[in-house]
Amino acid sequence: MTTMQAIEISRFGPADVLRPVRRPMPRPGPGEVLIKVAASGVNRPDVFQRQGHYAPPPGASDLPGLEVAGILADGDTGSANPFGLKPGDPVCALLAGGGYAEYAVAPLAQCLPVPAGFSMVEAAALPENYFTVWSNVFDRGRLGHGEGGVRETLLVQGGSSGIGVTAIQLAHALGHRVFATAGSMEKCAACERLGAERAINYREEDFVEAVKQATGGRGVDVILDMVAGDYLPREIDALAEDGRLVVIATLGGSRATVDAATVMRRRLTITGSTLRPRPVAFKAAIARQLHEKVWPLLAAGKLRPVIHQVFPAAEAARAHAVMESSAHIGKLMLQW
Ligand SMILES: NC(=O)c1ccc[n+]([C@@H]2O[C@H](COP(=O)([O-])OP(=O)(O)OC[C@H]3O[C@@H](n4cnc5c(N)ncnc54)[C@H](OP(=O)(O)O)[C@@H]3O)[C@@H](O)[C@H]2O)c1
């Protein structure tokens, strides 16, 4: 077989520009493997790519899709292979693109074994969210300050998103106090079931006041933010001394006015990152940390992805429409 089924962005526009097509099968290069895909995750960046606002990095597939799970079919497993993966193994992988397809190529270093007891759909829901949350909350945001660290407080904006659900579950499982914001009572209730001590309906309540009240006026140690814009000055108010604000998206706009004197006086850190364009070596380092610290929690059933809905891959446009409605809690998935 030289061609495969894929979902392409036929032109930039609304969800229905996503079209099932036949494409040549991708070929793995050195350090890469071919995966026969069973399930693909849908992420908000796929929507931005479809709209023409988020181009794939140089060298990446033009097909959308940042994560898959399936069977390792072929490729270079001879070089650096930290998890001892081989053809026939069930794997999940972080991609820079190309996940909406029956076959995908991934750097071996960005592949992890499917955790014991996980379905392919559950495994495909892990990479994008866990790589992003680990890298931003624990590495950049230093929640708990690393090994043998302290118990700290985290505020997750957009708590019901795929990213938000992961951040709540992981920080809670590692013993931290978690607060979250979401746009409805139903979403807030879900955040609290997942481990948030208090979820704040931002349409009805001020998150600054709510977290100050819950922390005895101190504020939180880390904020994971996907809104930015006019949230930034308020987040600076909601941080404790030495607090860290990590921005991973600008859903509310990218411009803000902040009080630099407060940043100095309270010794705050404002940082952020985007995962997709980072080099393989950077993602490989995150994969090793996830394998060591998080995969055992997944295998032990202490963490489980929240799957909102699974669509046949040919109906990817429907999955995008749900994502844009923001009606979902957790992950939207495609199955091949
Ligand atoms: N920097 C990185 O490396 C990186 C990596 C992956 C994803 N991301 C970003 O992280 C964010 C979450 O990704 P995801 O795939 O988990 O998304 P998702 O599941 O679609 O969730 C986004 C949620 O954000 C909330 N929201 C708040 N303000 C919004 C606004 N102005 N417009 C739309 N939604 C708004 C919505 O819930 P409410 O109803 O509660 O408002 C929505 O459900 C996305 O912005 C994505 O681009 C960044």
Ligand as a Chemical Component Dictionary entry (heavy atoms), coordinates in Angstrom:
data_LIG
# 
_chem_comp.id                   LIG 
_chem_comp.type                 NON-POLYMER 
_chem_comp.pdbx_formal_charge   0 
_chem_comp.three_letter_code    LIG 
# 
loop_
_chem_comp_atom.comp_id 
_chem_comp_atom.atom_id 
_chem_comp_atom.alt_atom_id 
_chem_comp_atom.type_symbol 
_chem_comp_atom.charge 
_chem_comp_atom.model_Cartn_x 
_chem_comp_atom.model_Cartn_y 
_chem_comp_atom.model_Cartn_z 
_chem_comp_atom.pdbx_ordinal 
LIG N1  N1  N 0  1.806   26.814 24.266 1  
LIG C1  C1  C 0  1.689   25.534 23.970 2  
LIG O1  O1  O 0  2.673   24.809 23.850 3  
LIG C2  C2  C 0  0.317   24.947 23.798 4  
LIG C3  C3  C 0  0.165   23.571 23.533 5  
LIG C4  C4  C 0  -1.131  23.054 23.401 6  
LIG C5  C5  C 0  -2.227  23.898 23.520 7  
LIG N2  N2  N 1  -2.027  25.215 23.747 8  
LIG C6  C6  C 0  -3.173  26.141 23.900 9  
LIG O2  O2  O 0  -3.843  25.818 25.080 10 
LIG C7  C7  C 0  -5.230  26.139 24.924 11 
LIG C8  C8  C 0  -6.053  24.942 25.317 12 
LIG O3  O3  O 0  -5.911  23.953 24.322 13 
LIG P1  P1  P 0  -6.918  22.743 24.269 14 
LIG O4  O4  O 0  -6.635  21.969 23.063 15 
LIG O5  O5  O -1 -6.919  22.091 25.600 16 
LIG O6  O6  O 0  -8.270  23.590 24.027 17 
LIG P2  P2  P 0  -9.796  23.326 24.307 18 
LIG O7  O7  O 0  -10.033 21.977 24.892 19 
LIG O8  O8  O 0  -10.524 23.727 23.093 20 
LIG O9  O9  O 0  -10.160 24.380 25.449 21 
LIG C9  C9  C 0  -10.142 25.765 25.337 22 
LIG C10 C10 C 0  -11.072 26.282 26.447 23 
LIG O10 O10 O 0  -10.667 27.595 26.770 24 
LIG C11 C11 C 0  -11.769 28.270 27.311 25 
LIG N3  N3  N 0  -11.702 29.659 26.874 26 
LIG C12 C12 C 0  -11.424 30.707 27.664 27 
LIG N4  N4  N 0  -11.408 31.843 26.975 28 
LIG C13 C13 C 0  -11.663 31.522 25.692 29 
LIG C14 C14 C 0  -11.761 32.271 24.511 30 
LIG N5  N5  N 0  -11.600 33.606 24.488 31 
LIG N6  N6  N 0  -12.033 31.577 23.356 32 
LIG C15 C15 C 0  -12.193 30.234 23.345 33 
LIG N7  N7  N 0  -12.110 29.485 24.474 34 
LIG C16 C16 C 0  -11.850 30.127 25.622 35 
LIG C17 C17 C 0  -13.038 27.535 26.861 36 
LIG O11 O11 O 0  -13.732 27.077 27.996 37 
LIG P3  P3  P 0  -14.728 28.050 28.834 38 
LIG O12 O12 O 0  -16.114 27.673 28.462 39 
LIG O13 O13 O 0  -14.422 27.726 30.235 40 
LIG O14 O14 O 0  -14.426 29.459 28.472 41 
LIG C18 C18 C 0  -12.517 26.379 26.042 42 
LIG O15 O15 O 0  -13.185 25.181 26.315 43 
LIG C19 C19 C 0  -5.441  26.535 23.470 44 
LIG O16 O16 O 0  -5.503  27.928 23.376 45 
LIG C20 C20 C 0  -4.203  26.011 22.789 46 
LIG O17 O17 O 0  -3.854  26.771 21.648 47 
LIG C21 C21 C 0  -0.797  25.750 23.893 48 
# 
loop_
_chem_comp_bond.comp_id 
_chem_comp_bond.atom_id_1 
_chem_comp_bond.atom_id_2 
_chem_comp_bond.value_order 
_chem_comp_bond.pdbx_ordinal 
LIG N1  C1  SING 1  
LIG C1  O1  DOUB 2  
LIG C1  C2  SING 3  
LIG C2  C3  SING 4  
LIG C2  C21 DOUB 5  
LIG C3  C4  DOUB 6  
LIG C4  C5  SING 7  
LIG C5  N2  DOUB 8  
LIG N2  C6  SING 9  
LIG N2  C21 SING 10 
LIG C6  O2  SING 11 
LIG C6  C20 SING 12 
LIG O2  C7  SING 13 
LIG C7  C8  SING 14 
LIG C7  C19 SING 15 
LIG C8  O3  SING 16 
LIG O3  P1  SING 17 
LIG P1  O4  DOUB 18 
LIG P1  O5  SING 19 
LIG P1  O6  SING 20 
LIG O6  P2  SING 21 
LIG P2  O7  DOUB 22 
LIG P2  O8  SING 23 
LIG P2  O9  SING 24 
LIG O9  C9  SING 25 
LIG C9  C10 SING 26 
LIG C10 O10 SING 27 
LIG C10 C18 SING 28 
LIG O10 C11 SING 29 
LIG C11 N3  SING 30 
LIG C11 C17 SING 31 
LIG N3  C12 SING 32 
LIG N3  C16 SING 33 
LIG C12 N4  DOUB 34 
LIG N4  C13 SING 35 
LIG C13 C14 SING 36 
LIG C13 C16 DOUB 37 
LIG C14 N5  SING 38 
LIG C14 N6  DOUB 39 
LIG N6  C15 SING 40 
LIG C15 N7  DOUB 41 
LIG N7  C16 SING 42 
LIG C17 O11 SING 43 
LIG C17 C18 SING 44 
LIG O11 P3  SING 45 
LIG P3  O12 DOUB 46 
LIG P3  O13 SING 47 
LIG P3  O14 SING 48 
LIG C18 O15 SING 49 
LIG C19 O16 SING 50 
LIG C19 C20 SING 51 
LIG C20 O17 SING 52 
# 
